[in-house]
C-alpha cells in the first residue's frame, strides 16, 4: 500500500502530537498535573509556561524558600541540574515526566522560567504532599491519626514540630539524616490540610506499625530503623535512623 506525501506528513504530525502529549504531564503519586493546562501562561520573553495560580498559594520556609515543580523539554540532564543551581535553586529529586522538584526563593522564578530548556513551572502544593491513603484514613476516623511527616531539611524540624503542637497534635518520635528529617506524629485528621501546606513539609503518609522479625534481632544496625517513603512516593524507599 502506498501513501501520498501529504498523508504521510499528516500521520507523522499526529504521531508527534501523541508523543508530546505523553510528556505534557507530571505524575505524582497524589495526582497527575496537566502541564498544558489553560491556567498556565507563557511568561514574557521566555518559552516556559508558568502556573501562576499554584504559585500564589505557596508558603515560604524560615529561610525564604518555596517548593516548585519544573518540567524540561526533554529528559533532565546534568546541564539542567547545573542551570538550576546557578540561579540559586536546590534540586530535590526527579519526578516523571522530565521534571524536577526544587527549593527556590520566590524572586528566582523569573530566572527559572528564562532557562531555555524549561517548558513549565508550577508550585508544589499542599495536595501534592498527601498520600492518597490519607483520604481513606480521614473518612474512616475523623479523630486522631498517626502519620509520618517528611521534612525537607533538619533545620526545618522545629518549625514543623511547633506547627504540630499548635494543631493540638503530639510528636511521637523524630529522625534526622544528612539532608532530610522525619516526624512521627499523632494529630487530628482535620489538621492534615494545614500541615501539608507548610513549606517545610515534603510528604505525609499514614504510619504503619513495623512487624518484628527474628532476622532483625540478628542485625543490631537495623534494629532501630524506620523505613519512610519520601520523594512524593515516586522514588526509592529512604531509610532514616530514628533514635530515642
N, C-alpha and C positions, 0 to 999 in steps of 0.2 A: 504494500500500500504506500502511495506517495502523497505527501502533503505539500501544499504550496508554501512559498516562503512566508507569506503573511500569516498563515495558520500556525506555522512553526514559531514565529515570533510571538504570537498571542499565547501559545502554550507555554513557552519559556517565561513569559511575563507572569502568567498565573502561578507557575511553579515558584518563581522568585518571590511573589507575594506570600505564598503559603510558607516558604522558608522563613521569610521575615517575620510573619505573624507568630511563629513558634518561639521567637526570641523577643516578642513585644510584651513580655510579662515577667514579673518577679514572683517566684514561687516560694513563699514562706510556708511554714507548717500551719500557721494560723489562718492564712488566706492567700489568694493569688491577686497580685496587683496588675491591672492592665495599664501598661505604661504608654499606651496610645489614647488614654482617656481624654475626654473633652475638657477635663479640669486642668490639664497640663497645657501650658502656653510656652512658646518659644521666646527665650529672652533676647533682648535687642543685641545684635552683633554677634550672636553665638548660634551654634547648631543644636544646642541642648534644649529640651523641654523641661519646664520646672512646674511641679505640682504645688502651687502657692498655697492652696487650701490646707494641705497637710503640714506645710511649714509654719503656718500661723498657730497651730495647736501645740507646737513643740515647746518644752521647757528646757532650761539650761541647768547644768551641774554647778557645783560651787565654784569650779574654775572656769565657768562660762562656756562650756561645750554642749552641743546637742548631737543626737544621733541621726544620721542621714543614710538613705539608700541611694546609691549612684550606679546607674547602668551604662555600660560602654557599648560601642557599636559592634564589638566582637568579643572574643574571649579575653579575659583580664590577663594582662601581661606584666612582666617585671617593670617595664617602662611606665605602664599605667600606675602601678604602685608608687613609683618614684615621683610621678607627676602629682599624685595625691599628697605625698609627704612634703613636696616643695611648696604647696600652698597652705601648709600647716595642718593638714588632715592626718588622722591616726587610723589607718586601715585596721578593721577588727575582724574581718572574715569574709569568705566568699558566699554569695547567695545566687542560686540559679534563677534566671539565666543571665550570664555575663555581668553580674552585679557584685558590688561590694557594700558592706555596711561600714560606715566611718564615724568617728567623732570629730567634730569641727566646730570652731566658733562661728556663730551665725553670720558675721561680717565676711566670712570666707566663701559664702555660697556663690557670689558672682564670679569669683575666680574659679570655683569648681565648674560652673556652667561654661566657662570660657575654654576649658580644656577641650581640644579638638576632637578627641575620641569619645567624649561623654555625650550620650544621647538623651538621658533622662535623670532628673534629680527629684527626690521626694523625701518626706520625713519618715523616720522610723517611729510609728505611732503606738499609742498605748495598746490598741487592739492587736498589734503585731507581736506583742510580747507575751500574750497569754496563751498557754497551751489549750487546744480545743477540748481537752479533757476537763478543764475547769468549768466549762459551760454546763456539763453534765453534773459535776460535783455541786455546783452552786444551786442547781434546780432540785437536787436531792436533799440537800441540807442547807438551810439558809442561816444556820448558826455558825459556830467556829469551824474553820477548815485549816488543815495543816499543809503548808506549801513550802516549796523551795524557791527562794529569790536569788537569781544570779545577778551579780553586780559587776559593772564594767571594770572598776578599779578598787583595790583595797582601800585607797584613800576616801572612797565614797561610802564605805561601810557604815560609818557613824551616822551620816545623814539618813540612810535608809533605815537603820535601827531606830532613830528618833521618829521617823515617819510611822513606823510600825507601832511604836508606843503611843503616838498621838492618835492613831486609828483604834486604839483600845486593844491592840494585839500584844503578843509576847514572843520574844526571841528564845527559841529552844537551844540552838547551837549555831556556831558560825565557823567558817573556814576561810583561809587565805592562801593563795598561791602567788606566783610572781606577778601575773597581770590581772587576775580575777579574784573575786571573793564570792562567798555564798552564805546565805542565811536560811536556816530552817525556822519557820515561824508558825505560830497559831494566831489566826486573825479571822474576823468576820468576813464571810464571803462578799458582803456588800462593800468591803474596803478594797477589794482587788482592783477595781477601776482606778481608784486614786493611787494605789501603789504602782500599778503598771504605767501610770502617767509620769512617774518620776524619771527624770533624765538619767539618773544614776543606775536605773534598773535595766538589765538586758533581757531577762526572760523569767517567766513564772510558770511553775508546773506543780501538780499535786505531789506531796511527799508520799513515797511508797515505803512501807516498813521493810527493811532488808531481811532476807532469810538467812539464818545462820547455818553454815555448812561445816562439816568436820574439816574439810581441807583448808578453811580459813584459819583454823586454830594452829595448823602446821606452819603457817606463813605469818610471822609476827608483824612484818612490814605492812601487811594488808588487813590487819585486824581492826584498824581504826580508820578505814577509808570509806567515804561516802561517794558513790558514783552519781554525778549530776549531769543532766543533759543541758548543754549550753549551746550558744550559736543558733538560737531560734529553732532547735530541733532539726536542722538541715545538715549538720556536720557530725563529726565523730563524737562519741561519748568522751567527756572530760572527767578526769579523776581529781578530786580535791581532798586533801588530807584535813580532817577536822579533829582537833584535839580539845579535850576538856569535857 
